[in-house]
Structure formats: structure tokens, C-alpha cells
Amino acid sequence: MRIIGEKGCNLLVLGIDPGSITTGWALLNGKGRKISVIGSGVLRFNGKENFLDRLTEIKVASNKLIEELSPDAIAFESLIYVKSPQALIKLAQTRGVILSACVEKYKNRIFEYSPNAIKSIATGHGHADKEGVRKFLDMTLGKRDYQTHDESDAVAIALCHLLNSKSITKVGSSKGSSGLAKALAHKIGN
């Protein structure tokens, strides 16, 4: 396991914004105080396809992405309140399938952040709109053209983990964490 903050040590974080039609992903590298985007994009799935077939497609695509990118940690946005119970169920099932792709290899290195925590770390207040978050990303990481909000959200999720990780001694360990880090992040499954 890599020690965060060691001179010359990189921390690769995969941020994932799950969705049953589009899933945003971003791989960020934190090295010392420098953070850079290695890559980002969107996994697209056929919304007209049978949902169970789509879940299979999501699992295969997630496995492939994780295997290709080989991150040190994976960060998710926690489930959000959605007006439609059906949409929430599909989102929860999609998230579960993606988590199952991660859990075998990354069990102790999967983190989740609430939408308000991501916005708070990114912009200074937890109720920023997507445009405010995007402006912060442009200022912090340089101007980028994102395909969708899912992609920029994934970048914000990974960035949130990197900024939060500066106070964590080891990836997947909260030993030595600041109060803010403990309040904003937790390992999935704890």
C-alpha cells in the first residue's frame, strides 16, 4: 500500500458517477501537492435494452475499466434522493453492480462521499450547482471539455478523495485522519 504524501509517491484515484444509461469515470493522479487528470470519460449503455441485460453490460464494462486503469483507490458519490422511486431503484442496482466489480480487488480501498461533501470540498459550500463545481474543476485542473455532467462529476468525486486523502496516512486507513476527513468519507462496507 502506498503512503500518501511521501515524496515522489503517486496516488491514482478512480472517481465513478454511476448511472444506468451513462456512467462517468475519471482517473486522477495525486503526487505531492500536484493533482492531474490522467483520463476521464463516459461509459454509455443502451437505455432501450432489457434492464437485466444492461446490468450485465455495466458489470462487464466496469470490470474492463477497473482492470485497465488499475487505480489505488476508488471513490463513489453516495446515493442521492431522487423523486422517482423507480429511478432510485435502478440507480441503486447499477451502483451495486459497479461496486461488485470493484469489491474483490479493492475492498478496503473503496470510499464514498455525499454530494454535499463533494461540493463542499470542491467549492467551499455544499449546495453549489454543477456549473460552480465545473468552474472549480477548470481553475484547479485546467479547462477541459466534458462530454456530460456524469464525466465532470466523476472528476469532482476523484478530486474530492485526493484532497481529502492528504490527511489520511494510508489508502484505506483513517488512522491519522483529520476530523474533516473522518466526517466526510467512509469506506463502503464499514
MDTraj code that builds the backbone (N, CA, C; nanometers):
import mdtraj as md
import numpy as np

residues = "MET ARG ILE ILE GLY GLU LYS GLY CYS ASN LEU LEU VAL LEU GLY ILE ASP PRO GLY SER ILE THR THR GLY TRP ALA LEU LEU ASN GLY LYS GLY ARG LYS ILE SER VAL ILE GLY SER GLY VAL LEU ARG PHE ASN GLY LYS GLU ASN PHE LEU ASP ARG LEU THR GLU ILE LYS VAL ALA SER ASN LYS LEU ILE GLU GLU LEU SER PRO ASP ALA ILE ALA PHE GLU SER LEU ILE TYR VAL LYS SER PRO GLN ALA LEU ILE LYS LEU ALA GLN THR ARG GLY VAL ILE LEU SER ALA CYS VAL GLU LYS TYR LYS ASN ARG ILE PHE GLU TYR SER PRO ASN ALA ILE LYS SER ILE ALA THR GLY HIS GLY HIS ALA ASP LYS GLU GLY VAL ARG LYS PHE LEU ASP MET THR LEU GLY LYS ARG ASP TYR GLN THR HIS ASP GLU SER ASP ALA VAL ALA ILE ALA LEU CYS HIS LEU LEU ASN SER LYS SER ILE THR LYS VAL GLY SER SER LYS GLY SER SER GLY LEU ALA LYS ALA LEU ALA HIS LYS ILE GLY ASN".split()
xyz = np.array([
    [0.0836, -0.1179, 0.0000],
    [0.0000, 0.0000, 0.0000],
    [0.0883, 0.1245, 0.0000],
    [0.0520, 0.2220, -0.0792],
    [0.1326, 0.3437, -0.0897],
    [0.1009, 0.4403, 0.0234],
    [0.2036, 0.5044, 0.0738],
    [0.1847, 0.6057, 0.1774],
    [0.1560, 0.7384, 0.1078],
    [0.0475, 0.8020, 0.1464],
    [0.0121, 0.9303, 0.0875],
    [0.1039, 1.0373, 0.1424],
    [0.1485, 1.1241, 0.0550],
    [0.2308, 1.2353, 0.0978],
    [0.3790, 1.2062, 0.0926],
    [0.4174, 1.0802, 0.0711],
    [0.5594, 1.0503, 0.0553],
    [0.6089, 1.1179, -0.0710],
    [0.7257, 1.1760, -0.0642],
    [0.7819, 1.2442, -0.1798],
    [0.7963, 1.1453, -0.2951],
    [0.7449, 1.1841, -0.4105],
    [0.7573, 1.1014, -0.5294],
    [0.6554, 0.9900, -0.5404],
    [0.5648, 0.9778, -0.4457],
    [0.4663, 0.8702, -0.4489],
    [0.3369, 0.9199, -0.5118],
    [0.2865, 0.8446, -0.6056],
    [0.1614, 0.8788, -0.6717],
    [0.0450, 0.8091, -0.6032],
    [-0.0712, 0.8701, -0.6107],
    [-0.1951, 0.8068, -0.5683],
    [-0.2919, 0.8193, -0.6848],
    [-0.3263, 0.7070, -0.7452],
    [-0.4214, 0.7058, -0.8559],
    [-0.5607, 0.6781, -0.8010],
    [-0.6517, 0.7716, -0.8236],
    [-0.7882, 0.7576, -0.7738],
    [-0.8845, 0.7544, -0.8918],
    [-0.9688, 0.6517, -0.8925],
    [-1.0742, 0.6407, -0.9923],
    [-1.2030, 0.6921, -0.9301],
    [-1.2572, 0.7996, -0.9867],
    [-1.3859, 0.8522, -0.9435],
    [-1.4933, 0.7970, -1.0345],
    [-1.6033, 0.7502, -0.9760],
    [-1.7118, 0.6922, -1.0548],
    [-1.8430, 0.7582, -1.0161],
    [-1.9160, 0.8052, -1.1184],
    [-2.0503, 0.8593, -1.1006],
    [-2.1459, 0.7623, -1.1698],
    [-2.2029, 0.6660, -1.0941],
    [-2.2824, 0.5601, -1.1560],
    [-2.4131, 0.6099, -1.2165],
    [-2.4503, 0.5488, -1.3275],
    [-2.5777, 0.5736, -1.3921],
    [-2.6129, 0.4551, -1.4790],
    [-2.7419, 0.4264, -1.4936],
    [-2.7829, 0.3083, -1.5694],
    [-2.7776, 0.3299, -1.7201],
    [-2.7660, 0.4544, -1.7644],
    [-2.7514, 0.4829, -1.9077],
    [-2.6140, 0.5410, -1.9365],
    [-2.5668, 0.6330, -1.8514],
    [-2.4298, 0.6839, -1.8637],
    [-2.3640, 0.6812, -1.7261],
    [-2.2431, 0.6297, -1.7223],
    [-2.1628, 0.6272, -1.6003],
    [-2.0365, 0.7076, -1.6261],
    [-2.0158, 0.8111, -1.5480],
    [-1.8951, 0.8921, -1.5624],
    [-1.7797, 0.8300, -1.4861],
    [-1.6594, 0.8434, -1.5421],
    [-1.5395, 0.7942, -1.4733],
    [-1.4269, 0.8949, -1.4932],
    [-1.3353, 0.8973, -1.3978],
    [-1.2179, 0.9846, -1.4084],
    [-1.1046, 0.9241, -1.3275],
    [-0.9861, 0.9227, -1.3859],
    [-0.8664, 0.8759, -1.3162],
    [-0.7777, 0.9966, -1.2918],
    [-0.7569, 1.0293, -1.1641],
    [-0.6716, 1.1415, -1.1256],
    [-0.5487, 1.0900, -1.0534],
    [-0.4390, 1.1606, -1.0723],
    [-0.3130, 1.1259, -1.0083],
    [-0.2762, 1.2372, -0.9110],
    [-0.2527, 1.1991, -0.7870],
    [-0.2045, 1.2939, -0.6877],
    [-0.0606, 1.2608, -0.6544],
    [0.0268, 1.3558, -0.6756],
    [0.1688, 1.3367, -0.6436],
    [0.2127, 1.4591, -0.5656],
    [0.2353, 1.4405, -0.4362],
    [0.2660, 1.5550, -0.3518],
    [0.1485, 1.6511, -0.3530],
    [0.1747, 1.7755, -0.3888],
    [0.0677, 1.8754, -0.3960],
    [0.0089, 1.8889, -0.5360],
    [0.0632, 1.8143, -0.6311],
    [0.0176, 1.8254, -0.7696],
    [-0.0875, 1.7192, -0.8001],
    [-0.1977, 1.7625, -0.8587],
    [-0.3046, 1.6722, -0.8996],
    [-0.3269, 1.6913, -1.0489],
    [-0.3345, 1.5802, -1.1210],
    [-0.3579, 1.5887, -1.2651],
    [-0.4593, 1.4840, -1.3088],
    [-0.5280, 1.5152, -1.4181],
    [-0.6247, 1.4225, -1.4765],
    [-0.5501, 1.3326, -1.5740],
    [-0.5525, 1.2032, -1.5482],
    [-0.4910, 1.1060, -1.6383],
    [-0.5864, 1.0763, -1.7527],
    [-0.7131, 1.0660, -1.7211],
    [-0.8148, 1.0398, -1.8227],
    [-0.9527, 1.0467, -1.7612],
    [-1.0516, 1.0676, -1.8450],
    [-1.1902, 1.0687, -1.7988],
    [-1.2799, 1.0392, -1.9174],
    [-1.4013, 1.0004, -1.8883],
    [-1.4940, 0.9697, -1.9959],
    [-1.6270, 0.9215, -1.9422],
    [-1.7028, 0.8642, -2.0333],
    [-1.8364, 0.8162, -2.0002],
    [-1.8544, 0.6774, -2.0600],
    [-1.9067, 0.5865, -1.9804],
    [-1.9497, 0.4565, -2.0306],
    [-2.0969, 0.4722, -2.0657],
    [-2.1332, 0.4385, -2.1888],
    [-2.2725, 0.4542, -2.2333],
    [-2.3376, 0.3177, -2.2505],
    [-2.4638, 0.3102, -2.2073],
    [-2.5380, 0.1854, -2.2155],
    [-2.6717, 0.2106, -2.2843],
    [-2.7227, 0.1091, -2.3506],
    [-2.8466, 0.1200, -2.4264],
    [-2.9661, 0.1253, -2.3313],
    [-3.0294, 0.2411, -2.3235],
    [-3.1433, 0.2605, -2.2347],
    [-3.2676, 0.1862, -2.2776],
    [-3.2707, 0.1367, -2.4014],
    [-3.3873, 0.0633, -2.4514],
    [-3.3730, -0.0867, -2.4297],
    [-3.2534, -0.1274, -2.3897],
    [-3.2251, -0.2686, -2.3673],
    [-3.2935, -0.3156, -2.2387],
    [-3.3246, -0.4440, -2.2310],
    [-3.3771, -0.5040, -2.1092],
    [-3.2837, -0.4666, -1.9943],
    [-3.3402, -0.4253, -1.8801],
    [-3.2573, -0.3732, -1.7717],
    [-3.1577, -0.4763, -1.7189],
    [-3.1976, -0.6025, -1.7089],
    [-3.1050, -0.7049, -1.6604],
    [-2.9897, -0.7253, -1.7583],
    [-3.0186, -0.7185, -1.8881],
    [-2.9114, -0.7269, -1.9878],
    [-2.8184, -0.6065, -1.9758],
    [-2.8780, -0.4910, -1.9484],
    [-2.7977, -0.3697, -1.9323],
    [-2.7070, -0.3808, -1.8095],
    [-2.7583, -0.4372, -1.7009],
    [-2.6757, -0.4564, -1.5815],
    [-2.5561, -0.5468, -1.6110],
    [-2.5780, -0.6483, -1.6930],
    [-2.4673, -0.7362, -1.7335],
    [-2.3643, -0.6568, -1.8124],
    [-2.4119, -0.5730, -1.9035],
    [-2.3224, -0.4879, -1.9831],
    [-2.2451, -0.3907, -1.8932],
    [-2.3119, -0.3361, -1.7931],
    [-2.2481, -0.2436, -1.6984],
    [-2.1387, -0.3159, -1.6198],
    [-2.1672, -0.4379, -1.5755],
    [-2.0680, -0.5159, -1.4992],
    [-1.9450, -0.5446, -1.5845],
    [-1.9650, -0.5876, -1.7092],
    [-1.8528, -0.6186, -1.7987],
    [-1.7701, -0.4929, -1.8252],
    [-1.8370, -0.3811, -1.8559],
    [-1.7664, -0.2554, -1.8842],
    [-1.6915, -0.2055, -1.7607],
    [-1.7515, -0.2200, -1.6432],
    [-1.6868, -0.1766, -1.5187],
    [-1.5629, -0.2603, -1.4897],
    [-1.5756, -0.3917, -1.5045],
    [-1.4592, -0.4799, -1.4847],
    [-1.3449, -0.4417, -1.5772],
    [-1.3772, -0.4180, -1.7032],
    [-1.2749, -0.3829, -1.8026],
    [-1.2076, -0.2504, -1.7668],
    [-1.2877, -0.1498, -1.7310],
    [-1.2343, -0.0181, -1.6954],
    [-1.1407, -0.0278, -1.5751],
    [-1.1843, -0.0961, -1.4718],
    [-1.1047, -0.1076, -1.3491],
    [-0.9755, -0.1837, -1.3751],
    [-0.9848, -0.2895, -1.4548],
    [-0.8651, -0.3678, -1.4868],
    [-0.7653, -0.2854, -1.5682],
    [-0.8148, -0.2092, -1.6655],
    [-0.7262, -0.1273, -1.7497],
    [-0.6607, -0.0138, -1.6719],
    [-0.7361, 0.0508, -1.5834],
    [-0.6848, 0.1693, -1.5139],
    [-0.6048, 0.1356, -1.3886],
    [-0.6359, 0.0268, -1.3233],
    [-0.5635, -0.0204, -1.2051],
    [-0.5358, 0.0908, -1.1024],
    [-0.6431, 0.1513, -1.0470],
    [-0.6237, 0.2606, -0.9508],
    [-0.5785, 0.2095, -0.8143],
    [-0.5349, 0.3030, -0.7298],
    [-0.5005, 0.2713, -0.5913],
    [-0.6235, 0.2772, -0.5016],
    [-0.7197, 0.3605, -0.5383],
    [-0.8427, 0.3773, -0.4608],
    [-0.9554, 0.4115, -0.5571],
    [-1.0773, 0.3809, -0.5146],
    [-1.1952, 0.4108, -0.5952],
    [-1.2908, 0.4917, -0.5091],
    [-1.3409, 0.6008, -0.5649],
    [-1.4328, 0.6884, -0.4921],
    [-1.5655, 0.6975, -0.5668],
    [-1.6735, 0.6879, -0.4921],
    [-1.8094, 0.6967, -0.5446],
    [-1.8823, 0.8125, -0.4790],
    [-1.9842, 0.8608, -0.5467],
    [-2.0793, 0.9511, -0.4836],
    [-2.1850, 0.8632, -0.4184],
    [-2.2235, 0.8944, -0.2954],
    [-2.3272, 0.8152, -0.2295],
    [-2.4610, 0.8391, -0.2986],
    [-2.5538, 0.7486, -0.2737],
    [-2.6856, 0.7604, -0.3362],
    [-2.7511, 0.8916, -0.2964],
    [-2.8195, 0.9497, -0.3916],
    [-2.8877, 1.0760, -0.3674],
    [-3.0382, 1.0527, -0.3700],
    [-3.1109, 1.1434, -0.3104],
    [-3.2563, 1.1354, -0.3133],
    [-3.3037, 1.1682, -0.4539],
    [-3.3894, 1.0829, -0.5062],
    [-3.4472, 1.1046, -0.6383],
    [-3.5986, 1.1008, -0.6206],
    [-3.6685, 1.1860, -0.6926],
    [-3.8137, 1.1936, -0.6775],
    [-3.8827, 1.0637, -0.7178],
    [-3.8302, 0.9970, -0.8182],
    [-3.8921, 0.8748, -0.8683],
    [-3.8343, 0.7517, -0.7976],
    [-3.9181, 0.6758, -0.7270],
    [-3.8680, 0.5533, -0.6633],
    [-3.8086, 0.4556, -0.7651],
    [-3.8682, 0.4466, -0.8833],
    [-3.8160, 0.3571, -0.9874],
    [-3.6750, 0.3977, -1.0286],
    [-3.6521, 0.5276, -1.0441],
    [-3.5184, 0.5760, -1.0819],
    [-3.4177, 0.5451, -0.9713],
    [-3.4582, 0.5609, -0.8458],
    [-3.3698, 0.5314, -0.7329],
    [-3.3345, 0.3830, -0.7285],
    [-3.4328, 0.2976, -0.7545],
    [-3.4081, 0.1530, -0.7548],
    [-3.3084, 0.1171, -0.8643],
    [-3.3282, 0.1712, -0.9846],
    [-3.2351, 0.1419, -1.0951],
    [-3.0952, 0.1945, -1.0649],
    [-3.0872, 0.3132, -1.0065],
    [-2.9569, 0.3698, -0.9712],
    [-2.8878, 0.2838, -0.8651],
    [-2.9635, 0.2401, -0.7654],
    [-2.9062, 0.1558, -0.6599],
    [-2.8580, 0.0225, -0.7166],
    [-2.9350, -0.0354, -0.8074],
    [-2.8938, -0.1619, -0.8684],
    [-2.7693, -0.1428, -0.9545],
    [-2.7649, -0.0355, -1.0294],
    [-2.6480, -0.0054, -1.1128],
    [-2.5252, 0.0137, -1.0252],
    [-2.5402, 0.0913, -0.9210],
    [-2.4295, 0.1173, -0.8285],
    [-2.3811, -0.0133, -0.7655],
    [-2.4747, -0.1004, -0.7300],
    [-2.4395, -0.2294, -0.6717],
    [-2.3597, -0.3167, -0.7669],
    [-2.3976, -0.3153, -0.8933],
    [-2.3250, -0.3933, -0.9944],
    [-2.1833, -0.3386, -1.0110],
    [-2.1693, -0.2071, -1.0155],
    [-2.0360, -0.1471, -1.0300],
    [-1.9518, -0.1745, -0.9053],
    [-2.0127, -0.1631, -0.7884],
    [-1.9409, -0.1949, -0.6639],
    [-1.8945, -0.3402, -0.6623],
    [-1.9789, -0.4300, -0.7125],
    [-1.9398, -0.5713, -0.7135],
    [-1.8201, -0.5948, -0.8045],
    [-1.8054, -0.5111, -0.9074],
    [-1.6876, -0.5206, -0.9948],
    [-1.5618, -0.4738, -0.9214],
    [-1.5787, -0.3872, -0.8241],
    [-1.4649, -0.3287, -0.7513],
    [-1.4245, -0.4068, -0.6273],
    [-1.5201, -0.4696, -0.5632],
    [-1.5009, -0.5148, -0.4254],
    [-1.3952, -0.6238, -0.4078],
    [-1.3810, -0.7143, -0.5021],
    [-1.2855, -0.8237, -0.4819],
    [-1.1426, -0.7733, -0.4671],
    [-1.1024, -0.6851, -0.5564],
    [-0.9643, -0.6363, -0.5551],
    [-0.9457, -0.5127, -0.4664],
    [-1.0514, -0.4328, -0.4496],
    [-1.0378, -0.3025, -0.3842],
    [-1.1192, -0.2904, -0.2557],
    [-1.1551, -0.3999, -0.1941],
    [-1.2466, -0.3997, -0.0794],
    [-1.2157, -0.2919, 0.0243],
    [-1.0912, -0.2773, 0.0617],
    [-1.0548, -0.1798, 0.1650],
    [-1.0137, -0.0450, 0.1084],
    [-1.0337, -0.0269, -0.0208],
    [-0.9922, 0.0989, -0.0836],
    [-1.1052, 0.1600, -0.1657],
    [-1.2285, 0.1366, -0.1228],
    [-1.3456, 0.1949, -0.1872],
    [-1.4053, 0.2954, -0.0894],
    [-1.4232, 0.4182, -0.1351],
    [-1.4732, 0.5255, -0.0496],
    [-1.5949, 0.5891, -0.1147],
    [-1.6803, 0.6463, -0.0326],
    [-1.7930, 0.7206, -0.0882],
    [-1.8060, 0.8546, -0.0178],
    [-1.8574, 0.9495, -0.0927],
    [-1.8755, 1.0857, -0.0432],
    [-2.0166, 1.1308, -0.0778],
    [-2.0774, 1.2027, 0.0116],
    [-2.2101, 1.2573, -0.0168],
    [-2.1957, 1.3686, -0.1201],
    [-2.3012, 1.3943, -0.1969],
    [-2.2949, 1.5047, -0.2932],
    [-2.2570, 1.6373, -0.2264],
    [-2.3096, 1.6621, -0.1059],
    [-2.2768, 1.7870, -0.0359],
    [-2.1306, 1.7925, 0.0049],
    [-2.0731, 1.6783, 0.0445],
    [-1.9307, 1.6756, 0.0809],
    [-1.8440, 1.7041, -0.0411],
    [-1.8804, 1.6470, -0.1545],
    [-1.8042, 1.6700, -0.2782],
    [-1.8085, 1.8181, -0.3145],
    [-1.9274, 1.8757, -0.3106],
    [-1.9424, 2.0177, -0.3436],
    [-1.8699, 2.1060, -0.2426],
    [-1.8762, 2.0676, -0.1159],
    [-1.8114, 2.1463, -0.0110],
    [-1.6600, 2.1458, -0.0265],
    [-1.6024, 2.0301, -0.0517],
    [-1.4579, 2.0219, -0.0701],
    [-1.4172, 2.0945, -0.1975],
    [-1.5014, 2.0837, -0.3020],
    [-1.4669, 2.1450, -0.4302],
    [-1.4859, 2.2963, -0.4309],
    [-1.5956, 2.3446, -0.3724],
    [-1.6273, 2.4867, -0.3880],
    [-1.6303, 2.5650, -0.2574],
    [-1.6304, 2.4955, -0.1455],
    [-1.6370, 2.5652, -0.0177],
    [-1.7752, 2.5663, 0.0429],
    [-1.8775, 2.5307, -0.0355],
    [-2.0112, 2.5167, 0.0225],
    [-2.0835, 2.4002, -0.0439],
    [-2.1632, 2.3303, 0.0371],
    [-2.2240, 2.2051, -0.0056],
    [-2.3437, 2.2145, -0.0966],
    [-2.3848, 2.3362, -0.1306],
    [-2.5031, 2.3496, -0.2154],
    [-2.4714, 2.4171, -0.3482],
    [-2.3483, 2.4023, -0.3941],
    [-2.3087, 2.4610, -0.5227],
    [-2.3805, 2.3879, -0.6356],
    [-2.4060, 2.4601, -0.7442],
    [-2.4655, 2.3945, -0.8602],
    [-2.3552, 2.3310, -0.9454],
    [-2.3970, 2.2553, -1.0465],
    [-2.3000, 2.1846, -1.1309],
    [-2.2055, 2.2814, -1.2017],
    [-2.2544, 2.3983, -1.2369],
    [-2.1699, 2.4973, -1.3041],
    [-2.0615, 2.5489, -1.2102],
    [-2.0961, 2.5690, -1.0826],
    [-1.9968, 2.6122, -0.9842],
    [-1.8879, 2.5084, -0.9641],
    [-1.9275, 2.3820, -0.9611],
    [-1.8300, 2.2734, -0.9471],
    [-1.7411, 2.2684, -1.0702],
    [-1.8012, 2.2836, -1.1872],
    [-1.7244, 2.2799, -1.3122],
    [-1.6224, 2.3941, -1.3181],
    [-1.6615, 2.5116, -1.2733],
    [-1.5678, 2.6251, -1.2707],
    [-1.4501, 2.5953, -1.1785],
    [-1.4788, 2.5347, -1.0632],
    [-1.3720, 2.4976, -0.9709],
    [-1.2785, 2.3962, -1.0366],
    [-1.3350, 2.2977, -1.1053],
    [-1.2522, 2.1978, -1.1739],
    [-1.1635, 2.2646, -1.2782],
    [-1.2191, 2.3596, -1.3534],
    [-1.1407, 2.4311, -1.4554],
    [-1.0257, 2.5089, -1.3915],
    [-1.0529, 2.5745, -1.2785],
    [-0.9483, 2.6520, -1.2105],
    [-0.8418, 2.5608, -1.1501],
    [-0.8827, 2.4475, -1.0982],
    [-0.7912, 2.3573, -1.0282],
    [-0.7125, 2.2678, -1.1227],
    [-0.7793, 2.2136, -1.2230],
    [-0.7181, 2.1120, -1.3092],
    [-0.6955, 2.1587, -1.4524],
    [-0.7379, 2.2809, -1.4821],
    [-0.7273, 2.3310, -1.6192],
    [-0.8574, 2.3081, -1.6941],
    [-0.8802, 2.3916, -1.7921],
    [-1.0038, 2.3861, -1.8710],
    [-1.0105, 2.2552, -1.9482],
    [-1.1237, 2.1874, -1.9392],
    [-1.1467, 2.0619, -2.0110],
    [-1.2871, 2.0638, -2.0695],
    [-1.3026, 1.9932, -2.1777],
    [-1.4359, 1.9744, -2.2351],
    [-1.4883, 1.8394, -2.1884],
    [-1.5935, 1.8431, -2.1089],
    [-1.6527, 1.7198, -2.0585],
    [-1.7688, 1.6802, -2.1491],
    [-1.7823, 1.5499, -2.1750],
    [-1.8910, 1.5006, -2.2591],
    [-2.0261, 1.5219, -2.1922],
    [-2.0309, 1.4976, -2.0614],
    [-2.1561, 1.5070, -1.9855],
    [-2.1254, 1.5537, -1.8428],
    [-2.2327, 1.5824, -1.7693],
    [-2.2172, 1.6136, -1.6266],
    [-2.1674, 1.4909, -1.5507],
    [-2.2003, 1.3717, -1.6001],
    [-2.1529, 1.2494, -1.5335],
    [-2.0006, 1.2444, -1.5326],
    [-1.9393, 1.2857, -1.6423],
    [-1.7931, 1.2861, -1.6504],
    [-1.7333, 1.3901, -1.5555],
    [-1.7862, 1.5123, -1.5585],
    [-1.7313, 1.6158, -1.4693],
    [-1.7587, 1.5811, -1.3229],
    [-1.8722, 1.5171, -1.2946],
    [-1.8995, 1.4733, -1.1574],
    [-1.7970, 1.3690, -1.1125],
    [-1.7600, 1.2775, -1.2019],
    [-1.6597, 1.1754, -1.1682],
    [-1.5248, 1.2401, -1.1376],
    [-1.4896, 1.3442, -1.2137],
    [-1.3650, 1.4177, -1.1867],
    [-1.3730, 1.4810, -1.0476],
    [-1.4872, 1.5420, -1.0160],
    [-1.5049, 1.6058, -0.8847],
    [-1.4985, 1.5027, -0.7719],
    [-1.5532, 1.3844, -0.7941],
    [-1.5507, 1.2785, -0.6926],
    [-1.4068, 1.2347, -0.6658],
    [-1.3309, 1.2098, -0.7723],
    [-1.1900, 1.1687, -0.7559],
    [-1.1085, 1.2803, -0.6908],
    [-1.1321, 1.4045, -0.7332],
    [-1.0612, 1.5186, -0.6751],
    [-1.0947, 1.5317, -0.5267],
    [-1.2201, 1.5139, -0.4927],
    [-1.2626, 1.5188, -0.3527],
    [-1.1834, 1.4172, -0.2710],
    [-1.1687, 1.2967, -0.3230],
    [-1.0939, 1.1951, -0.2476],
    [-0.9467, 1.2335, -0.2342],
    [-0.8879, 1.2838, -0.3416],
    [-0.7467, 1.3237, -0.3340],
    [-0.7259, 1.4372, -0.2346],
    [-0.8119, 1.5374, -0.2384],
    [-0.7987, 1.6497, -0.1450],
    [-0.8231, 1.6036, -0.0018],
    [-0.9158, 1.5130, 0.0162],
    [-0.9467, 1.4586, 0.1475],
    [-0.8360, 1.3650, 0.1953],
    [-0.7714, 1.2944, 0.1039],
    [-0.6688, 1.1953, 0.1382],
    [-0.5415, 1.2563, 0.1916],
    [-0.5200, 1.3827, 0.1699],
    [-0.3965, 1.4458, 0.2167],
    [-0.3817, 1.4321, 0.3672],
    [-0.4930, 1.4106, 0.4376],
    [-0.4858, 1.3973, 0.5827],
    [-0.4957, 1.2518, 0.6280],
    [-0.5009, 1.1582, 0.5339],
    [-0.5100, 1.0169, 0.5679],
    [-0.3722, 0.9549, 0.5525],
    [-0.3300, 0.8780, 0.6514],
    [-0.1956, 0.8210, 0.6499],
    [-0.1778, 0.7175, 0.5398],
    [-0.2688, 0.6234, 0.5268],
    [-0.2588, 0.5208, 0.4231],
    [-0.3897, 0.5136, 0.3474],
    [-0.3813, 0.4715, 0.2227],
    [-0.5022, 0.4493, 0.1455],
    [-0.5828, 0.3430, 0.2179],
    [-0.7103, 0.3721, 0.2422],
    [-0.7953, 0.2748, 0.3076],
    [-0.7839, 0.2718, 0.4580],
    [-0.7074, 0.3615, 0.5157],
    [-0.6924, 0.3666, 0.6607],
    [-0.7231, 0.5070, 0.7076],
    [-0.8061, 0.5179, 0.8092],
    [-0.8373, 0.6515, 0.8600],
    [-0.7455, 0.6896, 0.9750],
    [-0.6455, 0.6076, 1.0033],
    [-0.5510, 0.6379, 1.1108],
    [-0.4797, 0.7694, 1.0795],
    [-0.4875, 0.8617, 1.1687],
    [-0.4225, 0.9900, 1.1481],
    [-0.5090, 1.0889, 1.0721],
    [-0.6343, 1.0527, 1.0457],
    [-0.7214, 1.1415, 0.9700],
    [-0.7617, 1.2622, 1.0525],
    [-0.7857, 1.3702, 0.9827],
    [-0.8393, 1.4882, 1.0494],
    [-0.9869, 1.4648, 1.0776],
    [-1.0462, 1.5473, 1.1591],
    [-1.1890, 1.5381, 1.1859],
    [-1.2706, 1.5548, 1.0593],
    [-1.2274, 1.6452, 0.9701],
    [-1.2983, 1.6668, 0.8447],
    [-1.2968, 1.5402, 0.7610],
    [-1.1811, 1.4778, 0.7507],
    [-1.1703, 1.3558, 0.6710],
    [-1.2622, 1.2476, 0.7259],
    [-1.2646, 1.2318, 0.8569],
    [-1.3499, 1.1299, 0.9174],
    [-1.4971, 1.1616, 0.8952],
    [-1.5329, 1.2878, 0.8987],
    [-1.6722, 1.3264, 0.8827],
    [-1.7199, 1.3127, 0.7390],
    [-1.6315, 1.3350, 0.6432],
    [-1.6741, 1.3390, 0.5042],
    [-1.6614, 1.2074, 0.4295],
    [-1.5745, 1.1210, 0.4708],
    [-1.5521, 0.9982, 0.3951],
    [-1.5673, 0.8768, 0.4836],
    [-1.6090, 0.7706, 0.4226],
    [-1.6050, 0.6431, 0.4918],
    [-1.5895, 0.5342, 0.3881],
    [-1.5325, 0.4251, 0.4337],
    [-1.5188, 0.3114, 0.3448],
    [-1.6555, 0.2486, 0.3296],
    [-1.6868, 0.2070, 0.2101],
    [-1.8111, 0.1354, 0.1884],
    [-1.7972, 0.0008, 0.2571],
    [-1.8988, -0.0395, 0.3277],
    [-1.8953, -0.1667, 0.3973],
    [-1.8643, -0.1526, 0.5448],
    [-1.8258, -0.0339, 0.5891],
    [-1.7975, -0.0127, 0.7323],
    [-1.9228, 0.0320, 0.8026],
])
top = md.Topology()
chain = top.add_chain()
for i, resn in enumerate(residues, 1):
    res = top.add_residue(resn, chain, resSeq=i)
    for name in ("N", "CA", "C"):
        top.add_atom(name, md.element.get_by_symbol(name[0]), res)
traj = md.Trajectory(xyz[None], top)
